[in-house]
């Protein structure tokens, strides 16, 4: 009898070309995503006299270095960023791959564009020169980030050498309470297992909570798998997945859809499949979360107080104190008393239409008392938000409504947090200087970030949703 298999094992095996005897496997790459930061890999390719093996499976878009004030090249003031954005178009013309450029209505952050175009599909092996490629696992694709030299290898061969990771199942059961989102779920998981808790593993998220999540919520969850140290995150495709994909521009149609659908249904992990590690989470116990330190694992319920060094083992206390000093926080202070200077809503973690709807639902209840930027994850998300009138809600509440791009998540385009200033951010990373030299970043959900904009400090969004004045 065939041994029960995990979904990861099924996808890995279906893409396996050969093994080298030293623990490495050569895998066929189904689809390759790229962005303006892929410029270095194309330079490697050209210097070696190579070409793109399968340009029909390479899809790119400028996102990291683009201006959010407009999509005019004249608004990209950093010479290096301008060079790589223009270089992506030049390489697309040279090698014949697809680029959703600045004048294309499909432009956006690559991890938003892939799913919304139907390029991300169950059972595919997808790579991109960006760590948050794990996002695409929400649709049942094995997806992970790779380095520039690996990007070059994939460009030239449509294959990649990898060591097979272990597997971890994170089972989440129960219903989420009001004001609790997928962002709170993943922050709670990372706090539970640590920033390296899933190192060397691919996480599969299971349970009733996952089955009841929208595709946008699942994308958020898988996006931050990398912050738990995982190689990738996976969610089994189901009717939510199929409904999301149906009719997307690159989704299969007709007889091809029927064939794909039959294959997709074979992908979920078999009953009795063994995982190398298992984690269990009770969704009913989760509350809105916020980070206080310089790692996503340094998070707490918004109702908590700033931790003390005495809360940690002696060997960690010096590091914790250094983090508190950098963040300008004092042990014992309520997290809700922490003033913030700027708010950012966007990124490949939380820049989708559902995220903007959640933020707008809070924003319409007051007026921003600190600068607040709303940056849609793609031009299509921006268009949809404007059709729904979300832009008007944000603007009326004093938020800035911008063009799509990575923006303040990584700060490569000039959208920065000033040194010593504190941001409430819907992004995925909060290490020192991530949003600008000397910046202080608190990660949270879109609704929580909008609440912080209305109050000027970290705030429990549930009170605003329940009618308390901002």
N, C-alpha and C positions, 0 to 999 in steps of 0.2 A: 504494500500500500504506500501511496505517496505521503510523505511527512507533511503536516500542515505548515503552510508558509505565511510569513508576514507580507504585507503589501510591499514593503521595502525590498524584501528578497525577490519577489516576483518581478519588480521593475528592474532591479539590478541584473538579474539573470537574463532578462530579455534583451538587455543592452550589452551583455558581456561578449567581447570579441575573443580575448585570450587572457591567460595569466602568465606571469614571467617567472614563477617559481620562487620569487622573493617576497611574496605577499601582495604584489601589485596586480591590478586588473586593468586591462585596456577596455574602455567602454565607448560604445558609439553614442555620439551626442545627437539627440533628436532635433534640438533647436537651440540656437545660440543668440543671446540678447546682448546688445551693446549700447554704449552711450558716449558722450564726448570724452570721458576719461579713457576710452579704448584707444586713444591716439597712439600711446606708447607701443601697444601691441602691433599696430599697423606699421609703425616704424621698424620694429623688429622684423616683421614679415618682409618689408621692402628691402631691408639691408641684407637679407638672406636670399633674395631673388625668388621668393615664393609668391603664391597667389592664394586667393580664397577658394577652398575646395568646393564648398556648397553655398554660394551666395544666396541661393533661394531659401536657405534655412537660417539666414542671419538677418535679424531685425533690430534696428537701432533708433535712438532718439536723443537729441541733446537735452540734458536735464540738470547736471551738477553746476555748470558755470553760467547758465543763462540768466538774464535779467528778469526780475518779476515786475519791473515797472512797465516794461513793454517787451515785445518779442522782436524788437529791432536790434540788429547787430550793433548799431551806434550806441546802444545803452549798455553794452558789455565793455566796461572801462578797463578791466584787467587784460593786458596784452596776451598773457598766457592762456587765459580762458577763451578769449576771442580766437586765438590760433587753433585751439582744439575743437571749438564749436564749428568753425569754418572747415577744419580738417576732416570732420565727420562727413560733411557733404561732399568734399573732394574725394574721399576714399570710396564713398558710395558710388560716385560716378565712375571711378577707376575700376572697381571690382564688381559692380553690378548688384549690390545688396540693397535692401530696403532701408530707407531712413525716413522717419516721420519728423520732418524738419520744423523749424520755427514758424514757417508759413503754412504748415499742414495742420488742419483742425484736429488731427489725431495725436499731436505732440503731447508729451508729458513726461512724468517720471517713468522710467522703463518698467518698474514693478507695478505700476498702475496701468500702463498702456498694454502690457502683455495680456493680462486677464481680460480687459475690456474689449480688446480686439479679437478675442477667441484664439490667440496664439498659444496661450497656456491651456493645456489639455491633460486629462488624466493619463497616466502611464508613460508620459514623455520623460526623457532625461534632458533637463535644461540647465545651461550654465551661463554665467555672465561675470564680467570682471567687477563684481560688486558683492559684498558680503550678504546683503539682504535679498539675494536671489532666493533664499529660503521661503520668501513670500509665496512663490508659485506653488508650493506644496499644498496650499489650501484647496487646490483643485485636483489633488491626487497626482501631481507630477513630482518626480525626484529632482530637486532643484537646489543648486549650491553655488556659492561664489568661488571664483578662481583668480589667481594672480596674473600679472601681465604676460609672463613667459608662457603660462598655461593657455591664456587667451590666444597667443600666437600659435601654439600647437593646435588648438581647436580650429582656428582659422585655416590652417594649412592642411589638416587631416580629418576634421570632423570627428575627432576622437580624443579621449583624455585618459591618462593613467591615474588611477586612484587606489588607495588601500581601503578595503571594505570596512565600513564602520560597524559598531554594535548597534543594537536597537533598544529603545526605551519607550514604554507606553505610559502616557500621562492620561489617566482616566478621570474625567470631570463629570460629576453627577449632580443633578438638582437644578433649580431655577435661580437665575440671577435676580437680585433685588433691584428696586428702582435706583437709578443713578449709577449702577454698576455695569461696566461694559467689558468688552474683550480686552481692552488695554489694562483694566484692573485685574483681569484673570491672569494675563501673562506676567504682569509685575508681581502678583502674588506667587505664581509658580517659580519665578526666578528667585524671589526672596526665600522661598521654601528650600530649593535645591542648590542655590548659589550660582554665581556667574560662570562657574566651570562645572556645574553639576551634571550637565549632559555632554561634557567633552568626550569626543570619540564616538558619539552616538547619533543616530537619526531618531528624532522623536516622532511617534505617531500619537496624535490626540484623539481620544475616544470618549464615549459616554453620552448621556442624554443632553448635557449642556451643549456639547459640540453639535449634536444632531439638530438642535433647535436654533443654532446660530445662523445668521445670514452669511452670504458669501463674503461681504465686506468685513464682518467680524472675524471670520475664519482667516482672511488675509492678514489682518492685524496680528492674530495669534501666531501664525506661521512666520510672519515677518520678524518677530523678535525671538524666534527660536535660537538664533545665532547669539543673542545676548545671554542665553543660558549655556553657551558653550557648544551647542549642537552643531553638527555638520549640516543638518537640514531638518525641516519640520514637514509632517505629512498629515493629511486628513483624507479619509476614504471618500471617494466620490459617491454621491447619492442623488436623490431627486432634486435637491437644492442645487447641486452642481450642474446637473443636466439642464434644469430650467434656466440657470444663469448663462450657460453656453449656447443654448438654442438660439439661432438667428444671429449670433455674433459674426462679424465679417469673415474671419478665418476658420470658423467652426465648420465641420463637415456637414453636407446636406444630402438629402435623398437617400440613396442606397448606401452612400459612404457614412451617413449618420447612423443608419441601422447597424452597419458593421462595427463602427466605433462604439456605439452604445452597448453592443454585446460584449465587446472587449472590456470596456470600462467596468461593466458589472462583475467581471471576473477578478478585478484588482483588490477589493478589500481583503484584509487579513483573514485567513481561514480560522474557523473555530478551533481552539486548541493550539494555535500558533504560539510559540514561545518567544518571549522578549528577554533581553539580557538584564533589564531593570524595569521596575514598575513604580509609578507614583500615583497617589490617589488624592483628589481634591473634592471638597464639599462646596459646591457653588453657593449654597445658601449662607455660608459663613463669610463670604467675601463682601468687602465694603470698598468704597472709592479709595484708591491708593495714590501715593505721591512719593517720589524719591527725595531723600534728604542729602545724599552723598554724591560720590563720583562714579558710581556703578549702579546699573539697574537693580542689583540685588540689595542695594541700600535703600529700601523702600519701606513705608509704613502706612497703615490706615491713616486717612486724613484726621481722624479723631485722636491720634496719638500725640505724644510730645517728642521733641528732639532728643535722641538717645544720649546716654552718658557713656563715657569710656568704661564705667564700672559694669555696664551691661554686657561686656565682651571679655573673653579670656585675656589674661595678662599679656600674652604675646601679640595681641591685636590692638592693644590700647593706644600705643604710640601712633599707629596708622590711623585709628579712628579720630584721635585728637587732631592730627594733621588735616584730615578731611573736614572736620568741624571748623577748624581755623580757616581753611581755604574757602569754605562755604559761608563763613561769617555767621555761624549758628551757635547758640548757647544751649547746653543741655538743660532739659526740663521745660523749655519754652514750648507752648502749644504750637503744633505745626501751623494751625490756622492764624497764628499771630505773625507769621513770616511774611514781610512785605515783599512784593515783586515789582520789577521795573518795566518789564515788557512781556508780551504774550505772543507766542507763535502757534498757529493752528495750520497744520499741513503735514507734508512728508509722505514717503511711501508706507509709513505705518498708519497714518490717520489723515490722509488727504482725499478720501473718496467721498462720494455724495452722501452716504449715510453718516459719515463723520461730520460733514458740514451741516447736515440737518440737525444733528444732536447739538452742535455748538450754537446754531441759530436759535434753537428752542430756548436756550439759556440767554443768549444775547438780546433777544427781543424783550426781556424783562428788566432791562436797565440801560445804563450808559457806561462805556469804558472809561475808567479813570486813569489808565496807563496806556501807552501805545500798544496796539494789538494788530498783528498781521494775519490775514487769512489768505493762504496760498493753495489753491486747488491742486490736486495731484496730477491733473491732466487738463488739456484744453476742452475735452469733452465733458469732464466733470464741471469745469467752469461754466460751460454752456448750459448744462442741465441745471446747475444751481441758479443761474440767471433766469431760466425759464420758470423755475419755482419761486422766484423772488427772494431767494436767500441773500443775494448780494445787497438788495435794498435793506433787508433786516440788519445786516452787518454794518452797512454804511450809516444807517440811521442811529445805530448804537455806538458809532464812533470808531469802528474797526476799519482798517485799511483792506481794501479788496484788490488783490494782485493777480498777475498772470501766473500760469502754472510753471512749476520747477521745484528743484530740491530746496532752494532758498536757505533759510536759517538753520535747517537741520545740520548742514555741514559748513555753511558760511563761505563757500567758495565763490559766490557771485556778488559779494559785497553786502548781503543782508547779515548783519552781525549784531551780537550782544556786546555792549561796551565792557571794558575791564572793570571788575568789581560790581557789575550790574547782575541782577537776578532775573532769569526768565522762567515763565511757566510755559512748558513746551510739550507738544504732542508727539515729539520725535522719539527715537529709539536709543540714543546714547547720551550720556551725561558726563563723559570723562572731562578732565580739566582742559579748557580751551577748545572744546568741541565747537562751540558756537561763537568763538572769538577769544583772543588772548585774554586770560583772566576772567572769563565769563563764568557765571554760576547757573547751572541748568537743573530745573526740577521737572521730571517727566510725569505726565498724567494724561488722562483722556481728554478728548475734545470738549466735552461738557464741563469738565473740571477746569480746563484752561479758560473757557469762556467765563466761568464763574470768577476766576482770579482776575480777569480783565475788568469785571464789573465792580469788584470789591477792592482791588489793589493789593490783595494778599492771598495766600493759599486759603482756599475755602471749600467747605463741604457743599457740593452742588445740590445735594438732597434738600437742603434748607431753601435754596432759591426755587427749586422745582416745586416745593411745597408751599410757595407763596410768601416766604419771608423776604423783606426788602433787601436788595443787594447792598 
